[in-house]
Amino acid sequence: MVEISDTFHRHIDYLRISVTDRCNLRCIYCMPSEGVKNLPHSDVLRYEEIVTVAQAAAAIGINKLRLTGGEPLVRLGLTDLIKMLSKIKGIDDIALTTNGTLLKQYASALKDAGLKRVNVSLDSLKKDRYQYITRKGKLDEAMDGIEAAKEIGLDPVKINMVVIRGINDDEVTDFAHLSIEKGWHIRFIEPMPFVDNMTFSFLPISEILERLKIFGPLEPFLSSKGNGPAKYFKFAGSTGTIGFISPLSDCFCSSCNRLRLTVDGMLRPCLMSDRELDLKPVLRNGGTLNDIKLSLLHAVEAKPERHKLVEGQSQKGRAMCQLGG
């Protein structure tokens, strides 16, 4: 098996692919209330182009893919893309990050196409608050999507909660209790600073841990399914898990294993850096699979050692919804 490492000896085996910049919600930490200007269709990678990039990625040792957006389920024919990706030799895992509101409609077809599992963004268990955070979402639709994914076997269904002080942080214990009561897999996430979203105050993981002590001690849990930076734990006797993703209070850059492909064909070595490598000229001007492999290797070489959030530097070029997280 081919393996590739960056200049800081991190093994790179994971590609996140944004399939659309469009979304049916307008989450307050992700997108301006008026939305963002959508890309022209001509700038958006075709599914065949995404598959070509994934083939090149597999050839250099990347074996895990995650499809993101915007909201990936608003792009027509997503199951067709998943079918094509699932046939690529060397790709072992295809996952999806979604807000869940369309998941009930598509869960069965996604599973049949080759999708292995889903992460669902869910920032409140209260209808009014969920609508406030998403600006237009309906909590019942997201909950129905979660249940549909579980029933169809897209395991594990992970629930991503972005914790914002003064907005939803009082629900941390409610979410954690679901890992005990219903076996949910909860991940608490510190919001990343993007464009104008940092009028919000994040809740550090250390403070969340203090609040969770009412349930007893957390035991470390080694997850067999997961490609990201989360650290996992569980309460004694619980079938669910608690994960923490802490880009601000506990930098995880030393274990970063990923590249990102944006919807308009930019290879992004680091989420929090504006540095990008444009693949479209290679894809659309007769470039070979080897040319794309070389571009991927250049992106791996360009990965910085870490982000500069602690020093006050943040990504300025795009909103989170345009990068897929």
Contacts in CASP RR format, 6 or more apart in sequence:
PFRMAT RR
TARGET T0000
AUTHOR 0000-0000-0000
METHOD contacts of the structure
MODEL  1
MVEISDTFHRHIDYLRISVTDRCNLRCIYCMPSEGVKNLPHSDVLRYEEI
VTVAQAAAAIGINKLRLTGGEPLVRLGLTDLIKMLSKIKGIDDIALTTNG
TLLKQYASALKDAGLKRVNVSLDSLKKDRYQYITRKGKLDEAMDGIEAAK
EIGLDPVKINMVVIRGINDDEVTDFAHLSIEKGWHIRFIEPMPFVDNMTF
SFLPISEILERLKIFGPLEPFLSSKGNGPAKYFKFAGSTGTIGFISPLSD
CFCSSCNRLRLTVDGMLRPCLMSDRELDLKPVLRNGGTLNDIKLSLLHAV
EAKPERHKLVEGQSQKGRAMCQLGG
1 61 0 8 1.000
2 59 0 8 1.000
2 60 0 8 1.000
2 61 0 8 1.000
3 11 0 8 1.000
3 13 0 8 1.000
3 61 0 8 1.000
4 11 0 8 1.000
4 12 0 8 1.000
4 13 0 8 1.000
4 60 0 8 1.000
4 61 0 8 1.000
4 62 0 8 1.000
4 297 0 8 1.000
4 300 0 8 1.000
5 11 0 8 1.000
5 12 0 8 1.000
5 300 0 8 1.000
6 12 0 8 1.000
6 300 0 8 1.000
6 301 0 8 1.000
6 303 0 8 1.000
7 301 0 8 1.000
7 303 0 8 1.000
8 254 0 8 1.000
8 303 0 8 1.000
8 305 0 8 1.000
10 254 0 8 1.000
10 255 0 8 1.000
10 256 0 8 1.000
10 257 0 8 1.000
10 303 0 8 1.000
11 257 0 8 1.000
12 61 0 8 1.000
12 62 0 8 1.000
12 257 0 8 1.000
12 258 0 8 1.000
12 259 0 8 1.000
12 300 0 8 1.000
12 303 0 8 1.000
13 61 0 8 1.000
13 62 0 8 1.000
13 63 0 8 1.000
13 64 0 8 1.000
13 227 0 8 1.000
13 257 0 8 1.000
14 62 0 8 1.000
14 64 0 8 1.000
14 65 0 8 1.000
14 66 0 8 1.000
14 227 0 8 1.000
14 228 0 8 1.000
14 257 0 8 1.000
14 258 0 8 1.000
14 259 0 8 1.000
15 53 0 8 1.000
15 54 0 8 1.000
15 57 0 8 1.000
15 62 0 8 1.000
15 64 0 8 1.000
15 65 0 8 1.000
15 66 0 8 1.000
15 258 0 8 1.000
15 259 0 8 1.000
15 260 0 8 1.000
15 261 0 8 1.000
16 65 0 8 1.000
16 66 0 8 1.000
16 68 0 8 1.000
16 258 0 8 1.000
16 259 0 8 1.000
16 260 0 8 1.000
16 261 0 8 1.000
16 324 0 8 1.000
16 325 0 8 1.000
17 50 0 8 1.000
17 53 0 8 1.000
17 54 0 8 1.000
17 65 0 8 1.000
17 66 0 8 1.000
17 67 0 8 1.000
17 68 0 8 1.000
17 260 0 8 1.000
17 261 0 8 1.000
18 68 0 8 1.000
18 69 0 8 1.000
18 70 0 8 1.000
18 260 0 8 1.000
18 261 0 8 1.000
18 262 0 8 1.000
18 263 0 8 1.000
18 322 0 8 1.000
18 323 0 8 1.000
18 324 0 8 1.000
19 50 0 8 1.000
19 67 0 8 1.000
19 68 0 8 1.000
19 69 0 8 1.000
19 72 0 8 1.000
19 75 0 8 1.000
19 78 0 8 1.000
19 81 0 8 1.000
19 263 0 8 1.000
20 44 0 8 1.000
20 69 0 8 1.000
20 70 0 8 1.000
20 71 0 8 1.000
20 72 0 8 1.000
20 74 0 8 1.000
20 75 0 8 1.000
20 263 0 8 1.000
21 36 0 8 1.000
21 38 0 8 1.000
21 39 0 8 1.000
21 44 0 8 1.000
21 69 0 8 1.000
21 70 0 8 1.000
21 263 0 8 1.000
21 264 0 8 1.000
21 321 0 8 1.000
21 322 0 8 1.000
22 38 0 8 1.000
22 69 0 8 1.000
22 70 0 8 1.000
22 71 0 8 1.000
22 74 0 8 1.000
22 75 0 8 1.000
23 30 0 8 1.000
23 31 0 8 1.000
23 69 0 8 1.000
23 70 0 8 1.000
23 71 0 8 1.000
23 74 0 8 1.000
23 99 0 8 1.000
23 321 0 8 1.000
24 71 0 8 1.000
24 74 0 8 1.000
24 99 0 8 1.000
24 101 0 8 1.000
24 102 0 8 1.000
24 136 0 8 1.000
24 137 0 8 1.000
25 31 0 8 1.000
25 71 0 8 1.000
25 99 0 8 1.000
25 101 0 8 1.000
25 134 0 8 1.000
25 135 0 8 1.000
25 136 0 8 1.000
25 137 0 8 1.000
26 32 0 8 1.000
26 33 0 8 1.000
26 35 0 8 1.000
26 134 0 8 1.000
26 135 0 8 1.000
26 136 0 8 1.000
27 99 0 8 1.000
27 121 0 8 1.000
27 123 0 8 1.000
27 133 0 8 1.000
27 134 0 8 1.000
27 135 0 8 1.000
28 132 0 8 1.000
28 133 0 8 1.000
28 134 0 8 1.000
28 135 0 8 1.000
28 167 0 8 1.000
28 197 0 8 1.000
28 200 0 8 1.000
29 133 0 8 1.000
29 162 0 8 1.000
29 164 0 8 1.000
29 191 0 8 1.000
29 194 0 8 1.000
29 197 0 8 1.000
29 200 0 8 1.000
29 320 0 8 1.000
30 194 0 8 1.000
30 197 0 8 1.000
30 319 0 8 1.000
30 320 0 8 1.000
30 321 0 8 1.000
31 319 0 8 1.000
31 320 0 8 1.000
31 321 0 8 1.000
32 195 0 8 1.000
32 196 0 8 1.000
32 319 0 8 1.000
33 135 0 8 1.000
35 321 0 8 1.000
36 319 0 8 1.000
36 321 0 8 1.000
36 322 0 8 1.000
39 263 0 8 1.000
39 264 0 8 1.000
43 264 0 8 1.000
43 280 0 8 1.000
44 263 0 8 1.000
44 264 0 8 1.000
45 53 0 8 1.000
45 261 0 8 1.000
45 263 0 8 1.000
45 264 0 8 1.000
45 265 0 8 1.000
45 280 0 8 1.000
45 283 0 8 1.000
47 77 0 8 1.000
47 80 0 8 1.000
47 81 0 8 1.000
47 84 0 8 1.000
48 84 0 8 1.000
49 265 0 8 1.000
49 283 0 8 1.000
49 284 0 8 1.000
50 81 0 8 1.000
50 85 0 8 1.000
50 261 0 8 1.000
51 81 0 8 1.000
51 84 0 8 1.000
51 85 0 8 1.000
51 88 0 8 1.000
52 283 0 8 1.000
52 289 0 8 1.000
52 292 0 8 1.000
53 261 0 8 1.000
53 265 0 8 1.000
53 279 0 8 1.000
53 283 0 8 1.000
53 292 0 8 1.000
53 296 0 8 1.000
54 65 0 8 1.000
54 85 0 8 1.000
54 88 0 8 1.000
54 91 0 8 1.000
55 88 0 8 1.000
55 289 0 8 1.000
56 289 0 8 1.000
56 292 0 8 1.000
56 293 0 8 1.000
56 295 0 8 1.000
56 296 0 8 1.000
57 65 0 8 1.000
57 259 0 8 1.000
57 296 0 8 1.000
58 88 0 8 1.000
58 89 0 8 1.000
58 90 0 8 1.000
58 91 0 8 1.000
59 289 0 8 1.000
59 293 0 8 1.000
60 293 0 8 1.000
60 296 0 8 1.000
60 297 0 8 1.000
60 300 0 8 1.000
61 90 0 8 1.000
62 259 0 8 1.000
62 296 0 8 1.000
63 90 0 8 1.000
63 91 0 8 1.000
63 92 0 8 1.000
63 93 0 8 1.000
64 91 0 8 1.000
64 92 0 8 1.000
64 93 0 8 1.000
64 95 0 8 1.000
64 227 0 8 1.000
65 85 0 8 1.000
65 91 0 8 1.000
65 93 0 8 1.000
65 94 0 8 1.000
65 95 0 8 1.000
66 94 0 8 1.000
66 95 0 8 1.000
66 96 0 8 1.000
66 97 0 8 1.000
66 227 0 8 1.000
67 78 0 8 1.000
67 81 0 8 1.000
67 82 0 8 1.000
67 94 0 8 1.000
67 95 0 8 1.000
67 96 0 8 1.000
67 97 0 8 1.000
68 96 0 8 1.000
68 97 0 8 1.000
68 324 0 8 1.000
68 325 0 8 1.000
69 97 0 8 1.000
69 263 0 8 1.000
69 321 0 8 1.000
69 324 0 8 1.000
70 321 0 8 1.000
70 322 0 8 1.000
70 324 0 8 1.000
71 98 0 8 1.000
71 99 0 8 1.000
71 101 0 8 1.000
71 102 0 8 1.000
72 78 0 8 1.000
72 96 0 8 1.000
72 97 0 8 1.000
72 98 0 8 1.000
73 98 0 8 1.000
73 100 0 8 1.000
73 102 0 8 1.000
73 103 0 8 1.000
73 105 0 8 1.000
73 106 0 8 1.000
74 102 0 8 1.000
78 106 0 8 1.000
78 110 0 8 1.000
79 106 0 8 1.000
79 109 0 8 1.000
79 110 0 8 1.000
79 112 0 8 1.000
79 113 0 8 1.000
80 113 0 8 1.000
82 94 0 8 1.000
82 110 0 8 1.000
82 113 0 8 1.000
82 114 0 8 1.000
82 115 0 8 1.000
83 113 0 8 1.000
83 114 0 8 1.000
85 91 0 8 1.000
85 94 0 8 1.000
86 94 0 8 1.000
86 113 0 8 1.000
86 114 0 8 1.000
93 116 0 8 1.000
93 227 0 8 1.000
94 114 0 8 1.000
94 115 0 8 1.000
94 116 0 8 1.000
95 115 0 8 1.000
95 116 0 8 1.000
95 117 0 8 1.000
95 118 0 8 1.000
95 119 0 8 1.000
95 226 0 8 1.000
95 227 0 8 1.000
96 110 0 8 1.000
96 115 0 8 1.000
96 117 0 8 1.000
96 118 0 8 1.000
96 119 0 8 1.000
97 118 0 8 1.000
97 119 0 8 1.000
97 120 0 8 1.000
97 121 0 8 1.000
97 160 0 8 1.000
97 324 0 8 1.000
97 325 0 8 1.000
98 118 0 8 1.000
98 119 0 8 1.000
98 120 0 8 1.000
98 121 0 8 1.000
99 120 0 8 1.000
99 121 0 8 1.000
99 134 0 8 1.000
99 142 0 8 1.000
100 118 0 8 1.000
100 120 0 8 1.000
100 121 0 8 1.000
100 122 0 8 1.000
100 141 0 8 1.000
100 142 0 8 1.000
100 145 0 8 1.000
100 146 0 8 1.000
100 149 0 8 1.000
101 137 0 8 1.000
101 138 0 8 1.000
101 141 0 8 1.000
101 142 0 8 1.000
101 145 0 8 1.000
102 141 0 8 1.000
103 118 0 8 1.000
103 120 0 8 1.000
103 142 0 8 1.000
103 144 0 8 1.000
103 145 0 8 1.000
103 146 0 8 1.000
103 148 0 8 1.000
103 149 0 8 1.000
104 141 0 8 1.000
104 144 0 8 1.000
104 145 0 8 1.000
104 147 0 8 1.000
104 148 0 8 1.000
107 145 0 8 1.000
107 148 0 8 1.000
107 149 0 8 1.000
107 151 0 8 1.000
107 152 0 8 1.000
107 154 0 8 1.000
108 148 0 8 1.000
108 152 0 8 1.000
110 118 0 8 1.000
110 154 0 8 1.000
111 152 0 8 1.000
111 153 0 8 1.000
111 154 0 8 1.000
115 154 0 8 1.000
116 154 0 8 1.000
117 154 0 8 1.000
117 155 0 8 1.000
117 156 0 8 1.000
117 157 0 8 1.000
117 158 0 8 1.000
117 225 0 8 1.000
118 149 0 8 1.000
118 154 0 8 1.000
118 157 0 8 1.000
118 158 0 8 1.000
119 157 0 8 1.000
119 158 0 8 1.000
119 159 0 8 1.000
119 160 0 8 1.000
119 187 0 8 1.000
120 142 0 8 1.000
120 145 0 8 1.000
120 146 0 8 1.000
120 149 0 8 1.000
120 157 0 8 1.000
120 158 0 8 1.000
120 159 0 8 1.000
120 160 0 8 1.000
121 160 0 8 1.000
121 162 0 8 1.000
122 130 0 8 1.000
122 142 0 8 1.000
122 146 0 8 1.000
122 159 0 8 1.000
122 160 0 8 1.000
122 161 0 8 1.000
123 130 0 8 1.000
123 133 0 8 1.000
123 134 0 8 1.000
123 161 0 8 1.000
123 162 0 8 1.000
123 164 0 8 1.000
123 168 0 8 1.000
124 130 0 8 1.000
124 133 0 8 1.000
124 139 0 8 1.000
124 168 0 8 1.000
124 171 0 8 1.000
125 139 0 8 1.000
125 171 0 8 1.000
125 174 0 8 1.000
125 175 0 8 1.000
126 139 0 8 1.000
126 171 0 8 1.000
127 138 0 8 1.000
127 139 0 8 1.000
127 140 0 8 1.000
129 167 0 8 1.000
129 168 0 8 1.000
129 171 0 8 1.000
130 137 0 8 1.000
130 138 0 8 1.000
130 139 0 8 1.000
130 142 0 8 1.000
131 137 0 8 1.000
131 138 0 8 1.000
131 139 0 8 1.000
133 167 0 8 1.000
133 168 0 8 1.000
146 157 0 8 1.000
146 159 0 8 1.000
149 157 0 8 1.000
150 157 0 8 1.000
155 225 0 8 1.000
156 185 0 8 1.000
156 225 0 8 1.000
156 241 0 8 1.000
157 184 0 8 1.000
157 185 0 8 1.000
158 185 0 8 1.000
158 186 0 8 1.000
158 187 0 8 1.000
159 175 0 8 1.000
159 178 0 8 1.000
159 184 0 8 1.000
159 185 0 8 1.000
159 186 0 8 1.000
159 187 0 8 1.000
160 187 0 8 1.000
160 189 0 8 1.000
161 168 0 8 1.000
161 171 0 8 1.000
161 172 0 8 1.000
161 175 0 8 1.000
161 186 0 8 1.000
161 187 0 8 1.000
161 188 0 8 1.000
161 189 0 8 1.000
162 189 0 8 1.000
162 190 0 8 1.000
162 191 0 8 1.000
163 169 0 8 1.000
163 172 0 8 1.000
163 188 0 8 1.000
163 189 0 8 1.000
163 190 0 8 1.000
163 191 0 8 1.000
163 202 0 8 1.000
163 203 0 8 1.000
163 208 0 8 1.000
164 191 0 8 1.000
164 200 0 8 1.000
164 201 0 8 1.000
164 202 0 8 1.000
164 203 0 8 1.000
165 200 0 8 1.000
165 201 0 8 1.000
165 202 0 8 1.000
165 203 0 8 1.000
166 201 0 8 1.000
167 200 0 8 1.000
169 203 0 8 1.000
172 188 0 8 1.000
172 203 0 8 1.000
172 208 0 8 1.000
172 211 0 8 1.000
172 212 0 8 1.000
173 211 0 8 1.000
173 212 0 8 1.000
173 214 0 8 1.000
173 215 0 8 1.000
175 184 0 8 1.000
175 186 0 8 1.000
175 188 0 8 1.000
176 186 0 8 1.000
176 212 0 8 1.000
176 215 0 8 1.000
176 235 0 8 1.000
176 242 0 8 1.000
177 215 0 8 1.000
178 184 0 8 1.000
178 186 0 8 1.000
179 185 0 8 1.000
179 186 0 8 1.000
179 234 0 8 1.000
179 235 0 8 1.000
179 238 0 8 1.000
179 240 0 8 1.000
179 241 0 8 1.000
179 242 0 8 1.000
180 215 0 8 1.000
180 235 0 8 1.000
180 237 0 8 1.000
180 238 0 8 1.000
180 240 0 8 1.000
183 238 0 8 1.000
183 239 0 8 1.000
183 240 0 8 1.000
184 240 0 8 1.000
185 240 0 8 1.000
185 241 0 8 1.000
185 243 0 8 1.000
186 240 0 8 1.000
186 241 0 8 1.000
186 242 0 8 1.000
186 243 0 8 1.000
187 230 0 8 1.000
187 242 0 8 1.000
187 243 0 8 1.000
187 244 0 8 1.000
187 245 0 8 1.000
188 205 0 8 1.000
188 208 0 8 1.000
188 242 0 8 1.000
188 243 0 8 1.000
188 244 0 8 1.000
188 245 0 8 1.000
189 245 0 8 1.000
190 202 0 8 1.000
190 203 0 8 1.000
190 204 0 8 1.000
190 205 0 8 1.000
190 245 0 8 1.000
190 246 0 8 1.000
190 247 0 8 1.000
190 248 0 8 1.000
190 249 0 8 1.000
191 197 0 8 1.000
191 198 0 8 1.000
191 200 0 8 1.000
191 202 0 8 1.000
192 247 0 8 1.000
192 248 0 8 1.000
192 271 0 8 1.000
192 272 0 8 1.000
192 309 0 8 1.000
192 314 0 8 1.000
192 315 0 8 1.000
192 320 0 8 1.000
192 325 0 8 1.000
193 309 0 8 1.000
193 314 0 8 1.000
193 315 0 8 1.000
194 314 0 8 1.000
194 315 0 8 1.000
194 318 0 8 1.000
194 319 0 8 1.000
194 320 0 8 1.000
195 315 0 8 1.000
195 316 0 8 1.000
195 317 0 8 1.000
195 318 0 8 1.000
195 319 0 8 1.000
197 319 0 8 1.000
197 320 0 8 1.000
198 314 0 8 1.000
202 248 0 8 1.000
204 246 0 8 1.000
204 248 0 8 1.000
204 249 0 8 1.000
205 244 0 8 1.000
205 246 0 8 1.000
205 249 0 8 1.000
205 250 0 8 1.000
206 249 0 8 1.000
208 244 0 8 1.000
209 218 0 8 1.000
209 244 0 8 1.000
212 218 0 8 1.000
212 242 0 8 1.000
215 235 0 8 1.000
216 235 0 8 1.000
216 236 0 8 1.000
217 235 0 8 1.000
217 236 0 8 1.000
218 233 0 8 1.000
218 234 0 8 1.000
218 235 0 8 1.000
218 242 0 8 1.000
219 233 0 8 1.000
219 234 0 8 1.000
219 235 0 8 1.000
219 236 0 8 1.000
220 231 0 8 1.000
220 232 0 8 1.000
220 233 0 8 1.000
221 232 0 8 1.000
221 233 0 8 1.000
221 234 0 8 1.000
221 241 0 8 1.000
222 232 0 8 1.000
223 230 0 8 1.000
223 232 0 8 1.000
223 241 0 8 1.000
227 257 0 8 1.000
227 258 0 8 1.000
228 245 0 8 1.000
228 257 0 8 1.000
228 258 0 8 1.000
229 245 0 8 1.000
229 247 0 8 1.000
229 252 0 8 1.000
229 255 0 8 1.000
229 256 0 8 1.000
230 243 0 8 1.000
230 244 0 8 1.000
230 245 0 8 1.000
231 243 0 8 1.000
231 244 0 8 1.000
232 241 0 8 1.000
232 242 0 8 1.000
232 243 0 8 1.000
233 241 0 8 1.000
233 242 0 8 1.000
233 243 0 8 1.000
233 244 0 8 1.000
234 240 0 8 1.000
234 241 0 8 1.000
234 242 0 8 1.000
235 242 0 8 1.000
244 250 0 8 1.000
245 252 0 8 1.000
246 252 0 8 1.000
247 272 0 8 1.000
247 307 0 8 1.000
247 309 0 8 1.000
248 309 0 8 1.000
248 310 0 8 1.000
251 306 0 8 1.000
251 307 0 8 1.000
251 309 0 8 1.000
251 310 0 8 1.000
253 305 0 8 1.000
253 306 0 8 1.000
253 307 0 8 1.000
254 306 0 8 1.000
256 270 0 8 1.000
256 303 0 8 1.000
259 267 0 8 1.000
259 268 0 8 1.000
259 269 0 8 1.000
259 296 0 8 1.000
259 299 0 8 1.000
259 300 0 8 1.000
259 303 0 8 1.000
260 267 0 8 1.000
260 268 0 8 1.000
260 269 0 8 1.000
260 271 0 8 1.000
260 323 0 8 1.000
260 324 0 8 1.000
260 325 0 8 1.000
261 267 0 8 1.000
261 268 0 8 1.000
261 279 0 8 1.000
262 268 0 8 1.000
262 276 0 8 1.000
262 318 0 8 1.000
262 322 0 8 1.000
262 323 0 8 1.000
263 322 0 8 1.000
264 280 0 8 1.000
265 278 0 8 1.000
265 279 0 8 1.000
265 280 0 8 1.000
265 283 0 8 1.000
266 276 0 8 1.000
266 277 0 8 1.000
266 278 0 8 1.000
266 279 0 8 1.000
267 276 0 8 1.000
267 277 0 8 1.000
267 278 0 8 1.000
267 279 0 8 1.000
267 295 0 8 1.000
267 296 0 8 1.000
267 299 0 8 1.000
268 275 0 8 1.000
268 276 0 8 1.000
268 277 0 8 1.000
268 299 0 8 1.000
268 323 0 8 1.000
269 275 0 8 1.000
269 277 0 8 1.000
269 299 0 8 1.000
269 300 0 8 1.000
269 302 0 8 1.000
269 303 0 8 1.000
269 304 0 8 1.000
270 303 0 8 1.000
270 304 0 8 1.000
270 307 0 8 1.000
271 307 0 8 1.000
271 315 0 8 1.000
271 323 0 8 1.000
271 325 0 8 1.000
272 307 0 8 1.000
272 308 0 8 1.000
272 309 0 8 1.000
272 314 0 8 1.000
272 315 0 8 1.000
273 304 0 8 1.000
273 307 0 8 1.000
273 315 0 8 1.000
274 315 0 8 1.000
274 316 0 8 1.000
274 317 0 8 1.000
275 302 0 8 1.000
275 304 0 8 1.000
277 295 0 8 1.000
277 298 0 8 1.000
277 299 0 8 1.000
277 302 0 8 1.000
279 292 0 8 1.000
279 295 0 8 1.000
282 291 0 8 1.000
282 292 0 8 1.000
282 295 0 8 1.000
283 292 0 8 1.000
307 313 0 8 1.000
315 323 0 8 1.000
END
